[in-house]
Amino acid sequence: MPSEIVAPVAAMGAFFLTFMAAMAYGVISSNLADRKAR
């Protein structure tokens, strides 16, 4: 695979994984806080 293709795909993949992890962390933490409040 040429590096011109690998570099942007790897960058987008890393950004997407980071975004998904942040979303999941926010949802889980808000769920835990909601459970403790009840």
Order of alpha helices (4+ residues) and beta strands (2+ residues): alpha
